[in-house]
Amino acid sequence: MKLRIKGNSLRLRISRSEMASLLATGVIQNSIHFGIAAEAKLTYSLQHTAMDEAIRIEYHPQQVTVVISTAAAQRWGGSDEVGIYGTAKVANGQLELVVEKDFACLDIADDDAFPNPNAEAAC
């Protein structure tokens, strides 16, 4: 799973195998370590659960979780939809939330990425 933070936006991109794991287990997660101390890390995860909202965010010290509805996850995983999008209210306005399929780069092979919808387009 790839994490991208830019300004007030948070984007997760997931591979095909991560999508399968998310749908089977309900959660996928990764951690990034910033030092040698065990607590010097950030864990980021994506999970689905039964809820009315399409997407929301949960924050706890050293952990951020993007939560999507089970219905949205199942629909998204079994379709050509690129992602799930939404916003969350935060202290300084709104946080844009984006969860997308990780498409293969047009110039680099990646067997675990989703096929790029622009792969057949001429440059």
Residue pairs with C-beta under 8 A, 6 or more apart in sequence:
1 12
1 13
1 14
1 15
1 18
1 28
1 29
1 30
1 44
1 46
2 11
2 12
2 13
2 14
2 102
3 10
3 11
3 12
3 30
3 32
3 44
4 10
4 11
4 12
4 13
5 11
8 90
8 92
8 93
8 94
8 95
8 96
9 95
9 96
9 97
9 98
10 57
10 64
10 66
10 95
10 96
10 97
10 98
11 98
11 99
11 100
12 44
12 46
12 66
12 98
12 99
12 100
13 99
13 100
13 101
13 102
14 22
14 28
14 46
14 99
14 100
14 101
14 102
15 102
15 112
15 113
15 114
16 101
16 112
16 113
16 114
17 112
18 28
19 77
19 101
21 28
22 28
22 46
22 47
22 48
22 73
22 77
23 48
23 73
23 74
23 77
26 47
26 48
26 49
26 70
27 45
27 46
27 47
27 48
28 45
28 46
28 47
29 43
29 44
29 45
29 46
30 43
30 44
30 45
31 41
31 42
31 43
31 44
32 41
32 42
32 44
33 40
33 41
34 40
34 41
34 42
39 62
41 62
42 62
42 63
42 64
43 62
43 63
43 64
44 63
44 64
44 65
44 66
45 63
45 64
45 65
45 66
46 65
46 66
46 67
46 68
46 99
47 65
47 66
47 67
47 68
48 67
48 68
48 69
48 70
48 72
48 73
49 67
49 69
49 70
50 69
50 70
50 71
51 67
51 69
51 70
52 69
53 69
53 86
54 68
54 69
54 72
54 84
54 86
55 66
55 67
55 68
55 69
55 72
55 84
55 85
55 86
55 97
55 99
56 66
56 67
56 86
56 88
56 97
57 64
57 65
57 66
57 67
57 88
57 95
57 97
58 64
58 65
58 67
59 65
66 97
66 99
68 76
68 84
68 99
72 84
73 84
75 81
76 83
76 84
80 117
82 100
82 101
83 98
83 99
83 100
83 101
84 98
84 99
84 100
85 96
85 97
85 98
85 99
86 97
87 94
87 95
87 96
87 97
88 94
88 95
88 97
89 95
101 114
102 113
102 114
103 113
103 114
103 115
103 116
103 117
104 110
104 113
104 114
104 115
104 116
104 119
105 113
105 116
106 116
106 118
106 119
